[in-house]
Amino acid sequence: MQSDSIEKRQLIVQKFGGTSVGSLERIEKSAEIILDKWSMGCAPVVVVSAMSGETNRLETMARNISHREDAAMELVLSSGEQVTVGLMSLMLDRLARERGYIRPDESIASPYLSHQLPIGTHSNEYADAKIEYVNHAQVWSNASAGKITVLPGYQAFNGTQVLTLGRGGSDTSAVSIAGLIEADLCEIYTDVDGVYSTDPRLCEDAIKYDLITTDEMQILSKNGAKVMHHKAIDAAHTYKVPVVVKSSFEPSKQGTMIVHPELIEKYHKEDTEAESIYIYGLTMLKDVMAVELPLRSGLKKEIMDNLPLLSLTEQNERIQVILDSKYWDNLNEIVKNQKLDLDRPKSLYGKISILGENLSSDSSLIEEAIETVKDNLDGTSHSIKGVQKNNEVITFLVNREAAADVTRKIHDCCQKVIGPKLKGVEASGVLNKLSNLTLAR
């Protein structure tokens, strides 16, 4: 194998999600993407998720035994990635030999688990660790030797035990590792080909973005956009590492680049009105429940600390919690610990959010959206259960059955102002200029 100085290779992190490694066939396709990048002169560092459905399968078995978050639970939940690291490494070696990149007695993959590299954390929090350091010298050494480092997502090592990162952990792992090793780029390969103004499976007129800033993406991801978890976007913003979301099923298709605003400001000056309305996208979440509880000491804080709430409001000594119905058991357990009885709500709703900037500066926007819904759906006068708004988010709580149609209609009526601020900036132009930018990370 020919060794190259790291200066000659662009250091990139490539993350492959569960659907991209869900079978041996998908692992082979993903390995081909990696080796194609390697053959072009890049130095890939690969981060993998567990195979599709594997973590859920492991968690179901474990939760049938215990609901405690402890070291044993973390071992079970983090084990899926160990298998994928091994399978991906074996596949990379086989394909590299077949392509003639290495001799039959050589390996191109350098696999590590979180405690072996290590991928480190100072945390002791189960299911909520944060990656704080990585053995970047080893990663760079591997890259200089022409090796491909293969790492598990979703986990970190605190010196004594492996801890998981919680929801969205593999995306967060990839972006955090990219920032800590000062990679030039982080590629997130998934089953969608970029970031859209809304779910393209729901709305055929959904707009795909070539470029979006981390500020804009944070608003989307924290309000239901499923392309990337908001913790991963937070990491991209903190480390100022550019991220590209691409499809592993169509790798030649241009994805969406997510960049820190400062990377844009280096060479692009906005020419926009200070109070212009921008809509970055719409999100929809079905199976949402609204639960009312008495305001008790400590209850509000415990709910906020332990559940991914969609909203929590307080009025007349009571709190209303809106959350995904899949977290009902978790909420009920917290409430029972407070010696309260809670009946499961009979009705489920759809939560639709318009996400953007300066949304509250023009009241006609929300009025037009509501009127459009009422004019286009049968019985819509009874469909909208509530509206909440601030400068970045307008949220509709609607009948679950009407949610998809409502989302499409709102997207249609708001289309003239949908899109990121930088509509005229090409992602390829940003990528070409990134090498000339000297941002301190």
C-alpha positions as a Markdown table, in Angstrom:
| # | Residue | x | y | z |
|---|---|---|---|---|
| 1 | Met | 0.0 | 0.0 | 0.0 |
| 2 | Gln | 1.3 | 3.4 | -0.9 |
| 3 | Ser | 1.6 | 5.9 | 2.0 |
| 4 | Asp | 0.7 | 9.5 | 1.5 |
| 5 | Ser | 1.3 | 12.6 | 3.6 |
| 6 | Ile | -1.9 | 13.8 | 5.2 |
| 7 | Glu | -1.3 | 17.2 | 3.6 |
| 8 | Lys | -1.8 | 15.5 | 0.2 |
| 9 | Arg | -5.2 | 14.0 | 1.1 |
| 10 | Gln | -8.4 | 15.8 | 2.1 |
| 11 | Leu | -9.4 | 14.4 | 5.5 |
| 12 | Ile | -13.2 | 13.7 | 5.5 |
| 13 | Val | -15.5 | 11.9 | 7.9 |
| 14 | Gln | -18.2 | 9.7 | 6.2 |
| 15 | Lys | -21.1 | 8.5 | 8.3 |
| 16 | Phe | -23.4 | 5.7 | 7.2 |
| 17 | Gly | -26.8 | 5.3 | 8.9 |
| 18 | Gly | -28.7 | 2.2 | 9.7 |
| 19 | Thr | -30.4 | 1.9 | 6.3 |
| 20 | Ser | -27.0 | 2.4 | 4.6 |
| 21 | Val | -25.6 | -0.6 | 6.5 |
| 22 | Gly | -28.8 | -2.6 | 6.9 |
| 23 | Ser | -27.6 | -5.6 | 5.0 |
| 24 | Leu | -24.4 | -7.0 | 3.5 |
| 25 | Glu | -25.5 | -5.7 | 0.1 |
| 26 | Arg | -25.9 | -2.2 | 1.5 |
| 27 | Ile | -22.6 | -2.4 | 3.4 |
| 28 | Glu | -20.9 | -3.3 | 0.1 |
| 29 | Lys | -22.5 | -0.3 | -1.7 |
| 30 | Ser | -21.4 | 1.9 | 1.2 |
| 31 | Ala | -17.9 | 0.5 | 1.1 |
| 32 | Glu | -17.7 | 1.2 | -2.6 |
| 33 | Ile | -18.6 | 4.9 | -1.9 |
| 34 | Ile | -15.8 | 5.0 | 0.7 |
| 35 | Leu | -13.2 | 3.4 | -1.6 |
| 36 | Asp | -14.2 | 5.7 | -4.5 |
| 37 | Lys | -13.3 | 8.7 | -2.2 |
| 38 | Trp | -10.1 | 7.0 | -1.1 |
| 39 | Ser | -9.1 | 6.4 | -4.8 |
| 40 | Met | -9.7 | 10.1 | -5.5 |
| 41 | Gly | -7.1 | 11.2 | -3.0 |
| 42 | Cys | -9.3 | 11.7 | 0.1 |
| 43 | Ala | -8.5 | 10.2 | 3.5 |
| 44 | Pro | -11.9 | 8.8 | 4.8 |
| 45 | Val | -12.7 | 8.4 | 8.4 |
| 46 | Val | -15.8 | 6.2 | 8.6 |
| 47 | Val | -18.5 | 6.3 | 11.3 |
| 48 | Val | -21.2 | 3.7 | 11.2 |
| 49 | Ser | -24.5 | 3.1 | 12.9 |
| 50 | Ala | -25.9 | -0.2 | 13.9 |
| 51 | Met | -27.7 | -2.1 | 11.1 |
| 52 | Ser | -31.3 | -0.8 | 10.5 |
| 53 | Gly | -33.6 | -1.9 | 13.3 |
| 54 | Glu | -30.8 | -3.6 | 15.4 |
| 55 | Thr | -30.7 | -1.0 | 18.2 |
| 56 | Asn | -34.5 | -1.1 | 18.5 |
| 57 | Arg | -34.4 | -4.9 | 18.7 |
| 58 | Leu | -31.7 | -4.8 | 21.4 |
| 59 | Glu | -33.6 | -2.2 | 23.4 |
| 60 | Thr | -36.9 | -4.1 | 23.2 |
| 61 | Met | -35.2 | -7.2 | 24.7 |
| 62 | Ala | -33.4 | -5.1 | 27.4 |
| 63 | Arg | -36.5 | -3.2 | 28.4 |
| 64 | Asn | -38.4 | -6.4 | 28.9 |
| 65 | Ile | -35.9 | -7.1 | 31.7 |
| 66 | Ser | -35.4 | -3.6 | 33.1 |
| 67 | His | -36.1 | 0.1 | 32.5 |
| 68 | Arg | -33.1 | 1.3 | 34.4 |
| 69 | Glu | -30.5 | 3.3 | 32.7 |
| 70 | Asp | -27.2 | 1.8 | 33.9 |
| 71 | Ala | -23.9 | 0.3 | 32.7 |
| 72 | Ala | -25.5 | -3.0 | 31.6 |
| 73 | Met | -28.1 | -1.2 | 29.5 |
| 74 | Glu | -25.4 | 0.9 | 27.8 |
| 75 | Leu | -23.5 | -2.3 | 26.9 |
| 76 | Val | -26.5 | -3.7 | 25.2 |
| 77 | Leu | -27.5 | -0.6 | 23.4 |
| 78 | Ser | -24.0 | 0.1 | 22.1 |
| 79 | Ser | -23.3 | -3.4 | 20.8 |
| 80 | Gly | -25.0 | -3.0 | 17.4 |
| 81 | Glu | -22.3 | -0.6 | 16.2 |
| 82 | Gln | -19.5 | -3.0 | 17.2 |
| 83 | Val | -20.9 | -5.6 | 14.7 |
| 84 | Thr | -21.2 | -2.9 | 11.9 |
| 85 | Val | -17.6 | -1.7 | 12.5 |
| 86 | Gly | -16.3 | -5.2 | 12.0 |
| 87 | Leu | -18.5 | -6.0 | 8.9 |
| 88 | Met | -17.6 | -2.7 | 7.2 |
| 89 | Ser | -13.9 | -3.2 | 7.8 |
| 90 | Leu | -14.1 | -6.7 | 6.4 |
| 91 | Met | -15.9 | -5.4 | 3.3 |
| 92 | Leu | -13.4 | -2.6 | 2.8 |
| 93 | Asp | -10.5 | -5.0 | 2.9 |
| 94 | Arg | -12.1 | -7.4 | 0.5 |
| 95 | Leu | -13.1 | -4.8 | -2.1 |
| 96 | Ala | -9.7 | -3.0 | -1.8 |
| 97 | Arg | -7.9 | -6.3 | -2.6 |
| 98 | Glu | -10.3 | -7.0 | -5.5 |
| 99 | Arg | -9.6 | -3.5 | -6.9 |
| 100 | Gly | -5.8 | -4.0 | -6.5 |
| 101 | Tyr | -5.4 | -1.2 | -3.9 |
| 102 | Ile | -3.7 | -3.5 | -1.5 |
| 103 | Arg | -1.9 | -6.8 | -1.6 |
| 104 | Pro | -3.7 | -10.0 | -0.4 |
| 105 | Asp | -1.8 | -9.9 | 2.9 |
| 106 | Glu | -2.6 | -6.3 | 3.6 |
| 107 | Ser | -5.6 | -4.5 | 5.2 |
| 108 | Ile | -6.9 | -1.0 | 4.3 |
| 109 | Ala | -9.3 | -0.7 | 7.2 |
| 110 | Ser | -8.3 | 0.2 | 10.8 |
| 111 | Pro | -11.3 | -0.6 | 13.0 |
| 112 | Tyr | -11.6 | 0.7 | 16.6 |
| 113 | Leu | -14.3 | 0.6 | 19.2 |
| 114 | Ser | -14.8 | 3.7 | 21.4 |
| 115 | His | -12.6 | 2.4 | 24.2 |
| 116 | Gln | -9.8 | 1.3 | 21.8 |
| 117 | Leu | -9.1 | 4.6 | 20.0 |
| 118 | Pro | -10.5 | 6.1 | 22.3 |
| 119 | Ile | -13.5 | 8.2 | 21.5 |
| 120 | Gly | -13.6 | 9.9 | 24.9 |
| 121 | Thr | -16.0 | 11.7 | 27.2 |
| 122 | His | -15.7 | 13.1 | 30.7 |
| 123 | Ser | -19.4 | 12.3 | 31.3 |
| 124 | Asn | -20.9 | 9.8 | 33.6 |
| 125 | Glu | -24.4 | 10.3 | 32.2 |
| 126 | Tyr | -26.2 | 7.2 | 30.8 |
| 127 | Ala | -27.8 | 7.8 | 27.4 |
| 128 | Asp | -26.6 | 11.4 | 27.2 |
| 129 | Ala | -22.8 | 11.4 | 26.9 |
| 130 | Lys | -21.0 | 14.0 | 24.8 |
| 131 | Ile | -17.8 | 13.3 | 22.8 |
| 132 | Glu | -15.1 | 15.6 | 24.1 |
| 133 | Tyr | -11.9 | 14.2 | 22.8 |
| 134 | Val | -10.6 | 11.8 | 20.2 |
| 135 | Asn | -7.1 | 10.3 | 19.6 |
| 136 | His | -6.7 | 12.5 | 16.5 |
| 137 | Ala | -2.9 | 11.6 | 16.3 |
| 138 | Gln | -3.8 | 8.0 | 15.6 |
| 139 | Val | -6.5 | 8.9 | 13.0 |
| 140 | Trp | -4.0 | 11.2 | 11.2 |
| 141 | Ser | -1.3 | 8.6 | 11.4 |
| 142 | Asn | -3.7 | 6.1 | 9.8 |
| 143 | Ala | -4.6 | 8.6 | 7.1 |
| 144 | Ser | -0.9 | 9.3 | 6.3 |
| 145 | Ala | -0.4 | 5.5 | 5.9 |
| 146 | Gly | -3.3 | 5.3 | 3.5 |
| 147 | Lys | -5.5 | 3.5 | 6.0 |
| 148 | Ile | -9.2 | 4.0 | 6.5 |
| 149 | Thr | -10.2 | 4.5 | 10.1 |
| 150 | Val | -13.6 | 2.8 | 10.9 |
| 151 | Leu | -15.4 | 3.9 | 14.1 |
| 152 | Pro | -18.7 | 3.3 | 15.9 |
| 153 | Gly | -21.2 | 6.0 | 16.2 |
| 154 | Tyr | -23.6 | 6.6 | 19.1 |
| 155 | Gln | -21.0 | 6.0 | 21.9 |
| 156 | Ala | -18.1 | 7.3 | 23.9 |
| 157 | Phe | -15.7 | 6.0 | 26.6 |
| 158 | Asn | -15.2 | 7.7 | 29.9 |
| 159 | Gly | -12.2 | 5.7 | 31.0 |
| 160 | Thr | -14.1 | 2.9 | 32.7 |
| 161 | Gln | -17.2 | 2.3 | 30.7 |
| 162 | Val | -18.9 | 2.8 | 27.3 |
| 163 | Leu | -21.7 | 5.4 | 27.4 |
| 164 | Thr | -24.3 | 6.1 | 24.6 |
| 165 | Leu | -25.1 | 9.6 | 23.3 |
| 166 | Gly | -28.8 | 9.2 | 23.1 |
| 167 | Arg | -31.1 | 10.1 | 20.2 |
| 168 | Gly | -29.3 | 11.0 | 17.0 |
| 169 | Gly | -26.1 | 9.7 | 18.5 |
| 170 | Ser | -24.4 | 8.5 | 15.3 |
| 171 | Asp | -24.9 | 11.8 | 13.4 |
| 172 | Thr | -23.6 | 13.6 | 16.5 |
| 173 | Ser | -20.6 | 11.2 | 16.7 |
| 174 | Ala | -19.7 | 11.9 | 13.1 |
| 175 | Val | -19.9 | 15.7 | 13.3 |
| 176 | Ser | -18.1 | 15.8 | 16.7 |
| 177 | Ile | -15.3 | 13.6 | 15.5 |
| 178 | Ala | -15.0 | 15.6 | 12.3 |
| 179 | Gly | -14.6 | 18.8 | 14.4 |
| 180 | Leu | -12.1 | 17.2 | 16.9 |
| 181 | Ile | -9.8 | 15.8 | 14.2 |
| 182 | Glu | -10.1 | 19.0 | 12.1 |
| 183 | Ala | -11.6 | 17.3 | 9.1 |
| 184 | Asp | -12.2 | 19.3 | 6.0 |
| 185 | Leu | -15.7 | 17.9 | 5.6 |
| 186 | Cys | -18.3 | 15.6 | 7.1 |
| 187 | Glu | -20.5 | 13.6 | 4.8 |
| 188 | Ile | -23.8 | 12.1 | 6.2 |
| 189 | Tyr | -25.0 | 9.3 | 4.1 |
| 190 | Thr | -28.6 | 8.3 | 4.6 |
| 191 | Asp | -31.7 | 7.2 | 2.7 |
| 192 | Val | -32.6 | 10.7 | 1.6 |
| 193 | Asp | -30.7 | 12.9 | -0.9 |
| 194 | Gly | -30.7 | 16.1 | 1.1 |
| 195 | Val | -32.6 | 18.6 | 3.1 |
| 196 | Tyr | -36.1 | 19.6 | 1.8 |
| 197 | Ser | -38.6 | 22.3 | 2.7 |
| 198 | Thr | -40.9 | 19.5 | 3.9 |
| 199 | Asp | -41.1 | 15.7 | 3.6 |
| 200 | Pro | -40.9 | 15.1 | -0.2 |
| 201 | Arg | -42.9 | 11.9 | 0.3 |
| 202 | Leu | -45.7 | 14.0 | 1.7 |
| 203 | Cys | -45.5 | 17.0 | -0.7 |
| 204 | Glu | -44.4 | 16.6 | -4.3 |
| 205 | Asp | -43.6 | 20.3 | -4.5 |
| 206 | Ala | -41.1 | 20.1 | -1.6 |
| 207 | Ile | -38.0 | 22.2 | -2.4 |
| 208 | Lys | -34.6 | 20.6 | -2.1 |
| 209 | Tyr | -31.9 | 22.9 | -0.7 |
| 210 | Asp | -28.3 | 22.9 | -2.1 |
| 211 | Leu | -27.1 | 25.0 | 0.8 |
| 212 | Ile | -28.4 | 25.9 | 4.2 |
| 213 | Thr | -26.7 | 27.4 | 7.3 |
| 214 | Thr | -26.4 | 25.8 | 10.7 |
| 215 | Asp | -28.6 | 28.5 | 12.1 |
| 216 | Glu | -31.4 | 27.7 | 9.7 |
| 217 | Met | -30.9 | 23.9 | 10.1 |
| 218 | Gln | -31.0 | 24.2 | 13.9 |
| 219 | Ile | -34.5 | 25.6 | 13.7 |
| 220 | Leu | -35.6 | 22.8 | 11.4 |
| 221 | Ser | -34.0 | 20.0 | 13.4 |
| 222 | Lys | -35.2 | 21.1 | 16.8 |
| 223 | Asn | -38.8 | 21.2 | 15.5 |
| 224 | Gly | -39.2 | 17.9 | 13.8 |
| 225 | Ala | -37.0 | 17.7 | 10.7 |
| 226 | Lys | -35.7 | 14.1 | 10.7 |
| 227 | Val | -32.7 | 14.4 | 8.4 |
| 228 | Met | -30.3 | 15.2 | 11.2 |
| 229 | His | -30.6 | 15.4 | 15.0 |
| 230 | His | -30.3 | 18.9 | 16.5 |
| 231 | Lys | -27.3 | 17.7 | 18.6 |
| 232 | Ala | -25.4 | 17.0 | 15.4 |
| 233 | Ile | -26.3 | 20.4 | 14.0 |
| 234 | Asp | -25.2 | 22.0 | 17.3 |
| 235 | Ala | -21.8 | 20.2 | 16.9 |
| 236 | Ala | -21.5 | 21.4 | 13.3 |
| 237 | His | -22.2 | 25.0 | 14.5 |
| 238 | Thr | -19.7 | 24.7 | 17.4 |
| 239 | Tyr | -16.8 | 23.2 | 15.4 |
| 240 | Lys | -17.7 | 25.1 | 12.2 |
| 241 | Val | -17.3 | 22.0 | 10.2 |
| 242 | Pro | -19.1 | 21.8 | 6.8 |
| 243 | Val | -21.6 | 18.9 | 6.6 |
| 244 | Val | -23.1 | 17.4 | 3.4 |
| 245 | Val | -26.2 | 15.2 | 3.6 |
| 246 | Lys | -26.3 | 12.7 | 0.8 |
| 247 | Ser | -28.1 | 9.5 | -0.2 |
| 248 | Ser | -26.1 | 6.3 | -0.1 |
| 249 | Phe | -28.6 | 4.9 | -2.6 |
| 250 | Glu | -27.8 | 7.7 | -5.1 |
| 251 | Pro | -24.3 | 8.8 | -4.1 |
| 252 | Ser | -23.7 | 10.7 | -7.4 |
| 253 | Lys | -26.6 | 13.0 | -6.7 |
| 254 | Gln | -25.8 | 16.3 | -5.2 |
| 255 | Gly | -26.8 | 16.6 | -1.6 |
| 256 | Thr | -27.4 | 19.5 | 0.8 |
| 257 | Met | -24.4 | 21.4 | 2.3 |
| 258 | Ile | -24.9 | 22.7 | 5.9 |
| 259 | Val | -22.4 | 25.4 | 6.8 |
| 260 | His | -21.7 | 27.8 | 9.6 |
| 261 | Pro | -22.9 | 31.3 | 8.7 |
| 262 | Glu | -19.3 | 32.7 | 9.1 |
| 263 | Leu | -18.2 | 30.4 | 6.2 |
| 264 | Ile | -20.7 | 32.2 | 4.0 |
| 265 | Glu | -19.9 | 35.7 | 5.3 |
| 266 | Lys | -16.3 | 35.3 | 4.4 |
| 267 | Tyr | -17.1 | 35.9 | 0.7 |
| 268 | His | -20.9 | 36.5 | 0.5 |
| 269 | Lys | -22.6 | 39.6 | 1.8 |
| 270 | Glu | -26.4 | 39.4 | 2.2 |
| 271 | Asp | -28.5 | 42.1 | 0.5 |
| 272 | Thr | -31.8 | 41.6 | 2.3 |
| 273 | Glu | -34.2 | 43.7 | 4.3 |
| 274 | Ala | -33.8 | 43.4 | 8.1 |
| 275 | Glu | -37.4 | 42.3 | 8.7 |
| 276 | Ser | -37.9 | 40.1 | 5.7 |
| 277 | Ile | -39.9 | 36.9 | 6.4 |
| 278 | Tyr | -38.1 | 33.6 | 5.5 |
| 279 | Ile | -39.6 | 30.2 | 5.8 |
| 280 | Tyr | -36.9 | 27.5 | 6.0 |
| 281 | Gly | -39.4 | 24.6 | 6.0 |
| 282 | Leu | -42.4 | 22.8 | 7.4 |
| 283 | Thr | -42.4 | 19.8 | 9.6 |
| 284 | Met | -45.2 | 17.4 | 10.5 |
| 285 | Leu | -45.4 | 14.9 | 13.4 |
| 286 | Lys | -48.3 | 12.6 | 13.7 |
| 287 | Asp | -49.4 | 10.7 | 16.9 |
| 288 | Val | -48.9 | 13.7 | 19.2 |
| 289 | Met | -50.7 | 13.8 | 22.5 |
| 290 | Ala | -51.6 | 16.8 | 24.8 |
| 291 | Val | -51.6 | 16.0 | 28.5 |
| 292 | Glu | -52.6 | 18.3 | 31.4 |
| 293 | Leu | -51.0 | 17.9 | 34.8 |
| 294 | Pro | -51.2 | 19.8 | 38.1 |
| 295 | Leu | -48.2 | 22.0 | 38.7 |
| 296 | Arg | -46.3 | 20.2 | 41.5 |
| 297 | Ser | -42.9 | 21.0 | 42.9 |
| 298 | Gly | -40.2 | 19.3 | 40.8 |
| 299 | Leu | -42.6 | 17.7 | 38.3 |
| 300 | Lys | -42.1 | 20.3 | 35.6 |
| 301 | Lys | -38.3 | 20.1 | 35.9 |
| 302 | Glu | -38.2 | 16.3 | 35.9 |
| 303 | Ile | -40.4 | 16.1 | 32.8 |
| 304 | Met | -38.3 | 18.7 | 30.9 |
| 305 | Asp | -35.0 | 17.0 | 31.9 |
| 306 | Asn | -36.1 | 13.5 | 30.9 |
| 307 | Leu | -38.5 | 13.8 | 27.9 |
| 308 | Pro | -38.1 | 15.2 | 24.4 |
| 309 | Leu | -41.1 | 17.6 | 24.7 |
| 310 | Leu | -42.7 | 19.4 | 21.7 |
| 311 | Ser | -44.0 | 22.1 | 24.1 |
| 312 | Leu | -44.7 | 22.7 | 27.7 |
| 313 | Thr | -47.0 | 25.6 | 28.8 |
| 314 | Glu | -48.0 | 26.7 | 32.3 |
| 315 | Gln | -51.4 | 28.3 | 33.2 |
| 316 | Asn | -53.6 | 28.5 | 36.3 |
| 317 | Glu | -51.5 | 26.1 | 38.4 |
| 318 | Arg | -51.5 | 23.5 | 35.7 |
| 319 | Ile | -49.1 | 22.5 | 32.9 |
| 320 | Gln | -49.9 | 21.2 | 29.5 |
| 321 | Val | -47.3 | 18.9 | 27.9 |
| 322 | Ile | -47.3 | 18.1 | 24.2 |
| 323 | Leu | -45.2 | 15.1 | 23.2 |
| 324 | Asp | -44.9 | 12.2 | 20.8 |
| 325 | Ser | -47.2 | 9.5 | 22.0 |
| 326 | Lys | -44.4 | 6.9 | 21.9 |
| 327 | Tyr | -43.1 | 8.6 | 25.1 |
| 328 | Trp | -46.3 | 8.0 | 27.0 |
| 329 | Asp | -44.9 | 5.2 | 29.2 |
| 330 | Asn | -41.9 | 7.4 | 30.1 |
| 331 | Leu | -44.2 | 10.3 | 31.1 |
| 332 | Asn | -46.6 | 8.0 | 33.0 |
| 333 | Glu | -43.6 | 6.6 | 35.0 |
| 334 | Ile | -42.5 | 10.1 | 36.0 |
| 335 | Val | -46.0 | 11.1 | 37.0 |
| 336 | Lys | -46.4 | 7.9 | 39.1 |
| 337 | Asn | -43.3 | 8.7 | 41.0 |
| 338 | Gln | -45.0 | 11.9 | 42.0 |
| 339 | Lys | -48.0 | 9.8 | 43.4 |
| 340 | Leu | -50.3 | 11.0 | 40.6 |
| 341 | Asp | -52.7 | 9.0 | 38.5 |
| 342 | Leu | -52.8 | 9.8 | 34.8 |
| 343 | Asp | -55.3 | 8.5 | 32.1 |
| 344 | Arg | -53.9 | 8.1 | 28.6 |
| 345 | Pro | -55.5 | 10.7 | 26.3 |
| 346 | Lys | -58.1 | 9.3 | 23.9 |
| 347 | Ser | -57.3 | 11.7 | 21.1 |
| 348 | Leu | -54.1 | 12.0 | 19.1 |
| 349 | Tyr | -53.2 | 15.0 | 17.0 |
| 350 | Gly | -50.8 | 16.1 | 14.2 |
| 351 | Lys | -48.3 | 18.8 | 15.0 |
| 352 | Ile | -47.4 | 21.0 | 12.0 |
| 353 | Ser | -44.7 | 23.7 | 12.3 |
| 354 | Ile | -43.8 | 26.5 | 10.0 |
| 355 | Leu | -40.2 | 27.3 | 10.7 |
| 356 | Gly | -38.2 | 30.4 | 9.7 |
| 357 | Glu | -37.3 | 33.9 | 10.6 |
| 358 | Asn | -39.2 | 37.0 | 11.5 |
| 359 | Leu | -42.5 | 35.1 | 11.2 |
| 360 | Ser | -44.3 | 37.2 | 13.8 |
| 361 | Ser | -43.5 | 40.4 | 12.0 |
| 362 | Asp | -46.4 | 39.9 | 9.6 |
| 363 | Ser | -49.7 | 38.7 | 11.0 |
| 364 | Ser | -51.1 | 38.1 | 7.6 |
| 365 | Leu | -48.9 | 35.1 | 7.1 |
| 366 | Ile | -50.5 | 33.0 | 9.8 |
| 367 | Glu | -54.0 | 34.3 | 8.8 |
| 368 | Glu | -53.4 | 33.3 | 5.2 |
| 369 | Ala | -52.2 | 29.9 | 6.3 |
| 370 | Ile | -55.3 | 29.3 | 8.5 |
| 371 | Glu | -57.7 | 30.6 | 5.9 |
| 372 | Thr | -56.1 | 28.4 | 3.2 |
| 373 | Val | -56.6 | 25.4 | 5.3 |
| 374 | Lys | -60.2 | 26.2 | 6.1 |
| 375 | Asp | -61.0 | 26.9 | 2.4 |
| 376 | Asn | -59.4 | 23.6 | 1.1 |
| 377 | Leu | -60.4 | 20.9 | 3.7 |
| 378 | Asp | -63.8 | 19.6 | 4.6 |
| 379 | Gly | -64.6 | 20.2 | 8.2 |
| 380 | Thr | -61.4 | 22.2 | 8.8 |
| 381 | Ser | -63.2 | 24.6 | 11.0 |
| 382 | His | -62.9 | 21.8 | 13.6 |
| 383 | Ser | -59.5 | 20.6 | 12.5 |
| 384 | Ile | -57.3 | 23.3 | 14.0 |
| 385 | Lys | -57.0 | 22.6 | 17.7 |
| 386 | Gly | -54.5 | 25.3 | 18.6 |
| 387 | Val | -52.0 | 27.7 | 17.2 |
| 388 | Gln | -48.7 | 28.8 | 18.9 |
| 389 | Lys | -46.4 | 31.3 | 17.3 |
| 390 | Asn | -43.1 | 33.2 | 17.9 |
| 391 | Asn | -40.5 | 34.7 | 15.7 |
| 392 | Glu | -39.1 | 31.4 | 14.5 |
| 393 | Val | -42.0 | 28.9 | 14.8 |
| 394 | Ile | -45.7 | 28.8 | 14.0 |
| 395 | Thr | -47.3 | 25.6 | 15.2 |
| 396 | Phe | -50.7 | 24.1 | 14.4 |
| 397 | Leu | -52.2 | 21.3 | 16.4 |
| 398 | Val | -54.7 | 19.6 | 14.1 |
| 399 | Asn | -56.8 | 16.4 | 13.9 |
| 400 | Arg | -54.4 | 13.6 | 13.2 |
| 401 | Glu | -56.3 | 12.4 | 10.1 |
| 402 | Ala | -56.1 | 15.9 | 8.6 |
| 403 | Ala | -52.4 | 16.5 | 9.3 |
| 404 | Ala | -51.0 | 15.4 | 5.9 |
| 405 | Asp | -53.5 | 17.5 | 3.9 |
| 406 | Val | -53.0 | 20.5 | 6.1 |
| 407 | Thr | -49.2 | 20.4 | 5.7 |
| 408 | Arg | -49.5 | 20.3 | 1.9 |
| 409 | Lys | -52.0 | 23.2 | 1.8 |
| 410 | Ile | -49.8 | 25.3 | 4.1 |
| 411 | His | -46.7 | 24.5 | 2.0 |
| 412 | Asp | -48.6 | 25.6 | -1.1 |
| 413 | Cys | -49.8 | 28.9 | 0.3 |
| 414 | Cys | -46.4 | 29.8 | 1.8 |
| 415 | Gln | -44.3 | 28.8 | -1.2 |
| 416 | Lys | -43.5 | 32.3 | -2.3 |
| 417 | Val | -41.4 | 32.8 | 0.9 |
| 418 | Ile | -40.1 | 29.3 | 1.4 |
| 419 | Gly | -36.3 | 28.7 | 1.1 |
| 420 | Pro | -33.1 | 29.6 | 3.0 |
| 421 | Lys | -31.8 | 33.1 | 2.8 |
| 422 | Leu | -28.9 | 32.1 | 0.5 |
| 423 | Lys | -31.0 | 30.9 | -2.4 |
| 424 | Gly | -28.5 | 32.3 | -5.0 |
| 425 | Val | -25.4 | 30.8 | -3.5 |
| 426 | Glu | -24.2 | 27.5 | -5.0 |
| 427 | Ala | -23.1 | 24.8 | -2.6 |
| 428 | Ser | -20.3 | 23.8 | -5.0 |
| 429 | Gly | -19.0 | 27.4 | -4.8 |
| 430 | Val | -18.9 | 27.2 | -1.0 |
| 431 | Leu | -17.0 | 23.8 | -1.1 |
| 432 | Asn | -14.4 | 25.2 | -3.5 |
| 433 | Lys | -13.7 | 28.2 | -1.4 |
| 434 | Leu | -13.6 | 26.3 | 2.0 |
| 435 | Ser | -10.0 | 25.4 | 1.5 |
| 436 | Asn | -9.1 | 29.2 | 1.4 |
| 437 | Leu | -10.9 | 30.0 | 4.6 |
| 438 | Thr | -9.0 | 30.1 | 7.8 |
| 439 | Leu | -11.6 | 30.0 | 10.5 |
| 440 | Ala | -10.4 | 29.2 | 14.0 |
| 441 | Arg | -12.4 | 26.2 | 15.2 |
